[in-house]
Amino acid sequence: MMKPTLPKNPKPDYWSDAEWRLRIELAAAYRLVDHFGWTELIYGHLTAHVPGEEPHFLINPYGLNYDEVTASNLVKIDVDGNIVDASDYNVNKAGFVIHSAIHMHATEENRVVMHTHTRAGMAVAALKEGLQQVSMNATSFYGDIAYHDYEGPSLYLDERDRLVASLDGKHAMILKNHGLMTVGKTVAAAFQRLYRLERACQVQIDAGAAGTLNVISDNVAAKSGADTNAFAESEDGFGYGELEYAALIRKMVRLDASYAA
């Protein structure tokens, strides 16, 4: 698997090379979410399981805008919400509950978790029909999207088991009346799915406002989704989303490389 070329900023001695690279990739994702206009003030979270035996993960510092997140100010916590490394920041309890639920049961396919509150995503999350098969991006989630009933702002630990049960091994989930979630084995994979899911939601809301939705039949949607995802997995030498994420990293370097500090 080929990886994007990242800025070569000095690495603090107390982090491994693998963790420092992960921090840079995740910080870039925060800046990209801000770049695409997917933020809701300081809320929503992108997290990544830190390489190693301990179930630790990185999360954004509570109170910072997404364009203030950097590789070095990401907060490392355990699945009980304890801050592992010294930090000047706290973390959002709701973010901890949602993300620790997934990281407690981390597999190769869900080591990165992304959760947003976008206008289009929340709109689709508020529809009884959920995501409809009305675009190519939507078909990439055919049979691979879960739903979780709204229980409030996810402040209570007992919701974690229900979140995991709702996800049920899928790569995307719509939190009803709340927002979107995607997972992946890498930052690139989770971000690619987030981009596609957000785009699918935007198209569905826009098309629905303009006229009657032309819903793709199940058999065509299934084939389209399988072909779309197989193509993304087979790009020469790259894993799922890696080629696209490498291009996005180059964009962020040109716009503002401070995320890698």
Phi and psi in degrees as GROMACS dihedral restraints (atoms count N, CA, C in turn):
[ dihedral_restraints ]
;  ai    aj    ak    al  type     phi  dphi    fc
    3     4     5     6     1   -87.4    20    10
    4     5     6     7     1   145.2    20    10
    6     7     8     9     1  -114.7    20    10
    7     8     9    10     1   151.3    20    10
    9    10    11    12     1   -66.7    20    10
   10    11    12    13     1   149.0    20    10
   12    13    14    15     1   -77.0    20    10
   13    14    15    16     1   123.4    20    10
   15    16    17    18     1  -106.6    20    10
   16    17    18    19     1   156.5    20    10
   18    19    20    21     1   -56.3    20    10
   19    20    21    22     1   143.0    20    10
   21    22    23    24     1   -96.8    20    10
   22    23    24    25     1    65.0    20    10
   24    25    26    27     1   -81.7    20    10
   25    26    27    28     1   149.9    20    10
   27    28    29    30     1   -57.4    20    10
   28    29    30    31     1   138.3    20    10
   30    31    32    33     1   -97.6    20    10
   31    32    33    34     1   130.8    20    10
   33    34    35    36     1   -59.8    20    10
   34    35    36    37     1   143.4    20    10
   36    37    38    39     1   -64.4    20    10
   37    38    39    40     1   -26.0    20    10
   39    40    41    42     1   -83.1    20    10
   40    41    42    43     1    -0.2    20    10
   42    43    44    45     1  -113.8    20    10
   43    44    45    46     1   141.5    20    10
   45    46    47    48     1   -69.9    20    10
   46    47    48    49     1   163.6    20    10
   48    49    50    51     1   -59.0    20    10
   49    50    51    52     1   -40.4    20    10
   51    52    53    54     1   -65.2    20    10
   52    53    54    55     1   -41.2    20    10
   54    55    56    57     1   -68.3    20    10
   55    56    57    58     1   -40.4    20    10
   57    58    59    60     1   -63.5    20    10
   58    59    60    61     1   -41.2    20    10
   60    61    62    63     1   -62.6    20    10
   61    62    63    64     1   -43.2    20    10
   63    64    65    66     1   -62.0    20    10
   64    65    66    67     1   -41.0    20    10
   66    67    68    69     1   -60.6    20    10
   67    68    69    70     1   -43.5    20    10
   69    70    71    72     1   -65.5    20    10
   70    71    72    73     1   -44.1    20    10
   72    73    74    75     1   -63.8    20    10
   73    74    75    76     1   -40.7    20    10
   75    76    77    78     1   -71.4    20    10
   76    77    78    79     1   -40.3    20    10
   78    79    80    81     1   -61.2    20    10
   79    80    81    82     1   -38.0    20    10
   81    82    83    84     1   -61.7    20    10
   82    83    84    85     1   -38.5    20    10
   84    85    86    87     1   -63.1    20    10
   85    86    87    88     1   -39.4    20    10
   87    88    89    90     1   -60.5    20    10
   88    89    90    91     1   -44.3    20    10
   90    91    92    93     1   -64.7    20    10
   91    92    93    94     1   -36.3    20    10
   93    94    95    96     1   -68.7    20    10
   94    95    96    97     1   -39.8    20    10
   96    97    98    99     1   -59.5    20    10
   97    98    99   100     1   -41.4    20    10
   99   100   101   102     1   -65.3    20    10
  100   101   102   103     1   -42.7    20    10
  102   103   104   105     1   -59.4    20    10
  103   104   105   106     1   -40.5    20    10
  105   106   107   108     1   -82.8    20    10
  106   107   108   109     1    -1.7    20    10
  108   109   110   111     1    76.5    20    10
  109   110   111   112     1    32.1    20    10
  111   112   113   114     1   -99.3    20    10
  112   113   114   115     1     9.6    20    10
  114   115   116   117     1   -85.8    20    10
  115   116   117   118     1   156.7    20    10
  117   118   119   120     1  -128.7    20    10
  118   119   120   121     1    88.3    20    10
  120   121   122   123     1    54.6    20    10
  121   122   123   124     1  -123.1    20    10
  123   124   125   126     1  -101.7    20    10
  124   125   126   127     1     9.4    20    10
  126   127   128   129     1   -97.0    20    10
  127   128   129   130     1   172.6    20    10
  129   130   131   132     1    83.2    20    10
  130   131   132   133     1   159.2    20    10
  132   133   134   135     1  -150.3    20    10
  133   134   135   136     1   148.4    20    10
  135   136   137   138     1  -124.2    20    10
  136   137   138   139     1   124.9    20    10
  138   139   140   141     1  -130.7    20    10
  139   140   141   142     1   158.4    20    10
  141   142   143   144     1  -144.5    20    10
  142   143   144   145     1   134.6    20    10
  144   145   146   147     1   -69.1    20    10
  145   146   147   148     1   124.7    20    10
  147   148   149   150     1   -74.8    20    10
  148   149   150   151     1   132.9    20    10
  150   151   152   153     1   -55.9    20    10
  151   152   153   154     1   136.9    20    10
  153   154   155   156     1   135.3    20    10
  154   155   156   157     1   177.7    20    10
  156   157   158   159     1   -77.5    20    10
  157   158   159   160     1   -33.5    20    10
  159   160   161   162     1   -75.1    20    10
  160   161   162   163     1   142.2    20    10
  162   163   164   165     1   -80.4    20    10
  163   164   165   166     1    69.5    20    10
  165   166   167   168     1  -104.1    20    10
  166   167   168   169     1   149.0    20    10
  168   169   170   171     1  -142.6    20    10
  169   170   171   172     1   158.5    20    10
  171   172   173   174     1   -96.2    20    10
  172   173   174   175     1   140.1    20    10
  174   175   176   177     1  -144.0    20    10
  175   176   177   178     1   159.7    20    10
  177   178   179   180     1   -72.3    20    10
  178   179   180   181     1   148.0    20    10
  180   181   182   183     1   -66.3    20    10
  181   182   183   184     1   128.6    20    10
  183   184   185   186     1   -69.0    20    10
  184   185   186   187     1   126.2    20    10
  186   187   188   189     1   109.3    20    10
  187   188   189   190     1   -15.5    20    10
  189   190   191   192     1   -89.0    20    10
  190   191   192   193     1   144.6    20    10
  192   193   194   195     1   -67.7    20    10
  193   194   195   196     1   158.1    20    10
  195   196   197   198     1   -63.3    20    10
  196   197   198   199     1   -29.6    20    10
  198   199   200   201     1   -81.9    20    10
  199   200   201   202     1     5.7    20    10
  201   202   203   204     1  -106.8    20    10
  202   203   204   205     1    -6.5    20    10
  204   205   206   207     1   -73.5    20    10
  205   206   207   208     1   134.5    20    10
  207   208   209   210     1  -130.4    20    10
  208   209   210   211     1   168.2    20    10
  210   211   212   213     1   -58.2    20    10
  211   212   213   214     1   -39.0    20    10
  213   214   215   216     1   -83.1    20    10
  214   215   216   217     1   -21.7    20    10
  216   217   218   219     1   -96.7    20    10
  217   218   219   220     1     0.2    20    10
  219   220   221   222     1   -59.5    20    10
  220   221   222   223     1   140.3    20    10
  222   223   224   225     1   -98.5    20    10
  223   224   225   226     1   130.6    20    10
  225   226   227   228     1   -95.0    20    10
  226   227   228   229     1   124.4    20    10
  228   229   230   231     1  -130.9    20    10
  229   230   231   232     1   163.9    20    10
  231   232   233   234     1   -98.8    20    10
  232   233   234   235     1   179.0    20    10
  234   235   236   237     1   -73.9    20    10
  235   236   237   238     1    -3.2    20    10
  237   238   239   240     1   -99.2    20    10
  238   239   240   241     1     2.9    20    10
  240   241   242   243     1    88.3    20    10
  241   242   243   244     1     5.7    20    10
  243   244   245   246     1   -80.6    20    10
  244   245   246   247     1   135.3    20    10
  246   247   248   249     1   -75.0    20    10
  247   248   249   250     1   124.2    20    10
  249   250   251   252     1   -83.9    20    10
  250   251   252   253     1   -48.7    20    10
  252   253   254   255     1  -101.8    20    10
  253   254   255   256     1   151.6    20    10
  255   256   257   258     1   -56.2    20    10
  256   257   258   259     1   135.6    20    10
  258   259   260   261     1  -146.8    20    10
  259   260   261   262     1   148.8    20    10
  261   262   263   264     1   -82.6    20    10
  262   263   264   265     1    -2.1    20    10
  264   265   266   267     1  -123.3    20    10
  265   266   267   268     1   157.8    20    10
  267   268   269   270     1   -99.0    20    10
  268   269   270   271     1   179.3    20    10
  270   271   272   273     1  -123.5    20    10
  271   272   273   274     1   156.6    20    10
  273   274   275   276     1   -76.0    20    10
  274   275   276   277     1   126.1    20    10
  276   277   278   279     1   -61.0    20    10
  277   278   279   280     1   -41.5    20    10
  279   280   281   282     1   -62.8    20    10
  280   281   282   283     1   -40.1    20    10
  282   283   284   285     1   -64.3    20    10
  283   284   285   286     1   -39.2    20    10
  285   286   287   288     1   -62.3    20    10
  286   287   288   289     1   -45.1    20    10
  288   289   290   291     1   -60.6    20    10
  289   290   291   292     1   -50.5    20    10
  291   292   293   294     1   -63.6    20    10
  292   293   294   295     1   -47.8    20    10
  294   295   296   297     1   -78.3    20    10
  295   296   297   298     1   -35.6    20    10
  297   298   299   300     1   -65.4    20    10
  298   299   300   301     1   -30.1    20    10
  300   301   302   303     1   -56.0    20    10
  301   302   303   304     1   -43.4    20    10
  303   304   305   306     1   -77.3    20    10
  304   305   306   307     1   -42.9    20    10
  306   307   308   309     1   -69.8    20    10
  307   308   309   310     1   -24.1    20    10
  309   310   311   312     1   -64.4    20    10
  310   311   312   313     1   -26.4    20    10
  312   313   314   315     1  -119.5    20    10
  313   314   315   316     1    40.7    20    10
  315   316   317   318     1   -63.2    20    10
  316   317   318   319     1   134.5    20    10
  318   319   320   321     1  -122.9    20    10
  319   320   321   322     1   179.9    20    10
  321   322   323   324     1   -62.4    20    10
  322   323   324   325     1   -24.8    20    10
  324   325   326   327     1   -91.2    20    10
  325   326   327   328     1    -8.2    20    10
  327   328   329   330     1  -136.3    20    10
  328   329   330   331     1    41.7    20    10
  330   331   332   333     1   -78.2    20    10
  331   332   333   334     1   -15.3    20    10
  333   334   335   336     1  -124.9    20    10
  334   335   336   337     1   135.3    20    10
  336   337   338   339     1  -128.4    20    10
  337   338   339   340     1   131.0    20    10
  339   340   341   342     1  -126.7    20    10
  340   341   342   343     1   130.2    20    10
  342   343   344   345     1  -135.0    20    10
  343   344   345   346     1   125.1    20    10
  345   346   347   348     1  -129.0    20    10
  346   347   348   349     1   160.1    20    10
  348   349   350   351     1  -121.0    20    10
  349   350   351   352     1    67.6    20    10
  351   352   353   354     1   -85.7    20    10
  352   353   354   355     1   161.6    20    10
  354   355   356   357     1   -61.6    20    10
  355   356   357   358     1   -48.7    20    10
  357   358   359   360     1   -68.4    20    10
  358   359   360   361     1   -39.9    20    10
  360   361   362   363     1   -64.0    20    10
  361   362   363   364     1   -43.1    20    10
  363   364   365   366     1   -69.0    20    10
  364   365   366   367     1   -31.6    20    10
  366   367   368   369     1   -65.5    20    10
  367   368   369   370     1   -46.5    20    10
  369   370   371   372     1   -66.2    20    10
  370   371   372   373     1   -35.9    20    10
  372   373   374   375     1   -64.8    20    10
  373   374   375   376     1   -21.4    20    10
  375   376   377   378     1   -89.9    20    10
  376   377   378   379     1    -4.6    20    10
  378   379   380   381     1   -90.4    20    10
  379   380   381   382     1   136.0    20    10
  381   382   383   384     1   -60.2    20    10
  382   383   384   385     1   -33.7    20    10
  384   385   386   387     1   -74.8    20    10
  385   386   387   388     1   -18.7    20    10
  387   388   389   390     1    64.8    20    10
  388   389   390   391     1  -148.8    20    10
  390   391   392   393     1   -74.7    20    10
  391   392   393   394     1   126.3    20    10
  393   394   395   396     1  -102.6    20    10
  394   395   396   397     1   150.0    20    10
  396   397   398   399     1   -83.0    20    10
  397   398   399   400     1    79.1    20    10
  399   400   401   402     1  -122.8    20    10
  400   401   402   403     1     6.7    20    10
  402   403   404   405     1  -153.4    20    10
  403   404   405   406     1   162.9    20    10
  405   406   407   408     1   -60.8    20    10
  406   407   408   409     1   -41.3    20    10
  408   409   410   411     1   -61.7    20    10
  409   410   411   412     1   -38.9    20    10
  411   412   413   414     1   -62.5    20    10
  412   413   414   415     1   -37.3    20    10
  414   415   416   417     1   -66.0    20    10
  415   416   417   418     1   -22.3    20    10
  417   418   419   420     1   -67.1    20    10
  418   419   420   421     1   -12.0    20    10
  420   421   422   423     1  -107.8    20    10
  421   422   423   424     1    11.0    20    10
  423   424   425   426     1   -61.9    20    10
  424   425   426   427     1   120.7    20    10
  426   427   428   429     1    73.8    20    10
  427   428   429   430     1     5.7    20    10
  429   430   431   432     1  -132.1    20    10
  430   431   432   433     1    29.7    20    10
  432   433   434   435     1  -131.7    20    10
  433   434   435   436     1   135.6    20    10
  435   436   437   438     1  -111.2    20    10
  436   437   438   439     1   169.2    20    10
  438   439   440   441     1  -134.2    20    10
  439   440   441   442     1   142.9    20    10
  441   442   443   444     1  -128.9    20    10
  442   443   444   445     1   126.1    20    10
  444   445   446   447     1   -65.3    20    10
  445   446   447   448     1   144.5    20    10
  447   448   449   450     1   -70.8    20    10
  448   449   450   451     1   129.3    20    10
  450   451   452   453     1  -121.9    20    10
  451   452   453   454     1     6.2    20    10
  453   454   455   456     1   113.6    20    10
  454   455   456   457     1  -166.9    20    10
  456   457   458   459     1   -79.3    20    10
  457   458   459   460     1    24.1    20    10
  459   460   461   462     1    56.2    20    10
  460   461   462   463     1    60.5    20    10
  462   463   464   465     1  -105.3    20    10
  463   464   465   466     1    -8.1    20    10
  465   466   467   468     1  -114.5    20    10
  466   467   468   469     1   135.1    20    10
  468   469   470   471     1   -63.0    20    10
  469   470   471   472     1   -26.9    20    10
  471   472   473   474     1   -67.5    20    10
  472   473   474   475     1   -13.2    20    10
  474   475   476   477     1   -76.0    20    10
  475   476   477   478     1   -17.5    20    10
  477   478   479   480     1   -59.3    20    10
  478   479   480   481     1   -45.5    20    10
  480   481   482   483     1   -62.2    20    10
  481   482   483   484     1   -36.6    20    10
  483   484   485   486     1   -71.4    20    10
  484   485   486   487     1   -34.0    20    10
  486   487   488   489     1   -63.1    20    10
  487   488   489   490     1   -44.9    20    10
  489   490   491   492     1   -64.3    20    10
  490   491   492   493     1   -42.5    20    10
  492   493   494   495     1   -63.4    20    10
  493   494   495   496     1   -38.4    20    10
  495   496   497   498     1   -66.5    20    10
  496   497   498   499     1   -42.7    20    10
  498   499   500   501     1   -63.4    20    10
  499   500   501   502     1   -44.3    20    10
  501   502   503   504     1    51.9    20    10
  502   503   504   505     1    42.5    20    10
  504   505   506   507     1    80.5    20    10
  505   506   507   508     1     3.1    20    10
  507   508   509   510     1   -84.3    20    10
  508   509   510   511     1   168.5    20    10
  510   511   512   513     1   -98.1    20    10
  511   512   513   514     1    -5.2    20    10
  513   514   515   516     1  -147.7    20    10
  514   515   516   517     1   150.0    20    10
  516   517   518   519     1  -147.6    20    10
  517   518   519   520     1   137.9    20    10
  519   520   521   522     1   -99.0    20    10
  520   521   522   523     1   118.7    20    10
  522   523   524   525     1   -84.1    20    10
  523   524   525   526     1   107.0    20    10
  525   526   527   528     1   -56.2    20    10
  526   527   528   529     1   136.5    20    10
  528   529   530   531     1    58.9    20    10
  529   530   531   532     1    23.9    20    10
  531   532   533   534     1  -139.0    20    10
  532   533   534   535     1   -70.6    20    10
  534   535   536   537     1   177.0    20    10
  535   536   537   538     1  -158.0    20    10
  537   538   539   540     1  -115.1    20    10
  538   539   540   541     1   153.3    20    10
  540   541   542   543     1  -142.8    20    10
  541   542   543   544     1   138.4    20    10
  543   544   545   546     1  -132.9    20    10
  544   545   546   547     1   157.3    20    10
  546   547   548   549     1  -132.4    20    10
  547   548   549   550     1   163.2    20    10
  549   550   551   552     1  -167.9    20    10
  550   551   552   553     1   164.5    20    10
  552   553   554   555     1   -76.3    20    10
  553   554   555   556     1   -18.2    20    10
  555   556   557   558     1  -136.3    20    10
  556   557   558   559     1   165.4    20    10
  558   559   560   561     1   -58.8    20    10
  559   560   561   562     1   -42.2    20    10
  561   562   563   564     1   -60.2    20    10
  562   563   564   565     1   -45.0    20    10
  564   565   566   567     1   -65.7    20    10
  565   566   567   568     1   -45.3    20    10
  567   568   569   570     1   -64.8    20    10
  568   569   570   571     1   -38.6    20    10
  570   571   572   573     1   -69.1    20    10
  571   572   573   574     1   -40.0    20    10
  573   574   575   576     1   -58.8    20    10
  574   575   576   577     1   -43.5    20    10
  576   577   578   579     1   -66.8    20    10
  577   578   579   580     1   -38.6    20    10
  579   580   581   582     1   -62.8    20    10
  580   581   582   583     1   -43.0    20    10
  582   583   584   585     1   -60.8    20    10
  583   584   585   586     1   -47.1    20    10
  585   586   587   588     1   -65.4    20    10
  586   587   588   589     1   -40.2    20    10
  588   589   590   591     1   -68.2    20    10
  589   590   591   592     1   -43.2    20    10
  591   592   593   594     1   -61.9    20    10
  592   593   594   595     1   -43.8    20    10
  594   595   596   597     1   -62.2    20    10
  595   596   597   598     1   -42.4    20    10
  597   598   599   600     1   -61.2    20    10
  598   599   600   601     1   -40.3    20    10
  600   601   602   603     1   -66.4    20    10
  601   602   603   604     1   -42.6    20    10
  603   604   605   606     1   -59.9    20    10
  604   605   606   607     1   -46.3    20    10
  606   607   608   609     1   -62.9    20    10
  607   608   609   610     1   -43.4    20    10
  609   610   611   612     1   -62.1    20    10
  610   611   612   613     1   -44.3    20    10
  612   613   614   615     1   -67.8    20    10
  613   614   615   616     1   -43.4    20    10
  615   616   617   618     1   -65.3    20    10
  616   617   618   619     1   -46.0    20    10
  618   619   620   621     1   -66.4    20    10
  619   620   621   622     1   -39.7    20    10
  621   622   623   624     1   -64.4    20    10
  622   623   624   625     1   -33.1    20    10
  624   625   626   627     1   -73.4    20    10
  625   626   627   628     1   -26.0    20    10
  627   628   629   630     1   -88.2    20    10
  628   629   630   631     1   -25.2    20    10
  630   631   632   633     1   179.2    20    10
  631   632   633   634     1  -156.5    20    10
  633   634   635   636     1   -85.5    20    10
  634   635   636   637     1   131.3    20    10
  636   637   638   639     1   -67.1    20    10
  637   638   639   640     1   134.4    20    10
  639   640   641   642     1   -96.3    20    10
  640   641   642   643     1    90.2    20    10
  642   643   644   645     1   -77.4    20    10
  643   644   645   646     1   130.7    20    10
  645   646   647   648     1   -73.6    20    10
  646   647   648   649     1   139.0    20    10
  648   649   650   651     1   -63.4    20    10
  649   650   651   652     1   156.4    20    10
  651   652   653   654     1   -59.0    20    10
  652   653   654   655     1   -43.5    20    10
  654   655   656   657     1   -67.9    20    10
  655   656   657   658     1   -38.5    20    10
  657   658   659   660     1   -71.2    20    10
  658   659   660   661     1   -41.3    20    10
  660   661   662   663     1   -62.6    20    10
  661   662   663   664     1   -40.6    20    10
  663   664   665   666     1   -63.2    20    10
  664   665   666   667     1   -45.3    20    10
  666   667   668   669     1   -67.2    20    10
  667   668   669   670     1   -42.7    20    10
  669   670   671   672     1   -60.6    20    10
  670   671   672   673     1   -44.8    20    10
  672   673   674   675     1   -64.1    20    10
  673   674   675   676     1   -44.2    20    10
  675   676   677   678     1   -62.5    20    10
  676   677   678   679     1   -43.5    20    10
  678   679   680   681     1   -66.6    20    10
  679   680   681   682     1   -43.3    20    10
  681   682   683   684     1   -61.2    20    10
  682   683   684   685     1   -45.3    20    10
  684   685   686   687     1   -73.4    20    10
  685   686   687   688     1   -35.9    20    10
  687   688   689   690     1   -64.1    20    10
  688   689   690   691     1   -40.1    20    10
  690   691   692   693     1   -62.1    20    10
  691   692   693   694     1   -42.6    20    10
  693   694   695   696     1   -66.1    20    10
  694   695   696   697     1   -29.1    20    10
  696   697   698   699     1   -80.5    20    10
  697   698   699   700     1   -18.0    20    10
  699   700   701   702     1  -107.1    20    10
  700   701   702   703     1     7.2    20    10
  702   703   704   705     1   -61.6    20    10
  703   704   705   706     1   132.5    20    10
  705   706   707   708     1   -46.9    20    10
  706   707   708   709     1   110.4    20    10
  708   709   710   711     1    76.0    20    10
  709   710   711   712     1    -1.2    20    10
  711   712   713   714     1  -113.2    20    10
  712   713   714   715     1   147.1    20    10
  714   715   716   717     1   -83.7    20    10
  715   716   717   718     1   179.9    20    10
  717   718   719   720     1   -57.8    20    10
  718   719   720   721     1   120.2    20    10
  720   721   722   723     1    81.4    20    10
  721   722   723   724     1    -6.9    20    10
  723   724   725   726     1   -67.6    20    10
  724   725   726   727     1   -40.7    20    10
  726   727   728   729     1   -63.8    20    10
  727   728   729   730     1   -44.2    20    10
  729   730   731   732     1   -66.6    20    10
  730   731   732   733     1   -40.2    20    10
  732   733   734   735     1   -69.8    20    10
  733   734   735   736     1   -33.7    20    10
  735   736   737   738     1   -60.6    20    10
  736   737   738   739     1   -40.3    20    10
  738   739   740   741     1   -65.8    20    10
  739   740   741   742     1   -39.6    20    10
  741   742   743   744     1   -67.7    20    10
  742   743   744   745     1   -37.0    20    10
  744   745   746   747     1   -60.4    20    10
  745   746   747   748     1   -42.5    20    10
  747   748   749   750     1   -62.2    20    10
  748   749   750   751     1   -37.8    20    10
  750   751   752   753     1   -62.1    20    10
  751   752   753   754     1   -45.2    20    10
  753   754   755   756     1   -65.2    20    10
  754   755   756   757     1   -36.5    20    10
  756   757   758   759     1   -61.4    20    10
  757   758   759   760     1   -40.7    20    10
  759   760   761   762     1   -69.3    20    10
  760   761   762   763     1   -37.7    20    10
  762   763   764   765     1   -77.5    20    10
  763   764   765   766     1   -49.1    20    10
  765   766   767   768     1  -171.6    20    10
  766   767   768   769     1   102.3    20    10
  768   769   770   771     1   -84.0    20    10
  769   770   771   772     1     8.0    20    10
  771   772   773   774     1   -66.9    20    10
  772   773   774   775     1   -16.1    20    10
  774   775   776   777     1   -59.9    20    10
  775   776   777   778     1   -26.0    20    10
  777   778   779   780     1   -86.6    20    10
  778   779   780   781     1     5.2    20    10
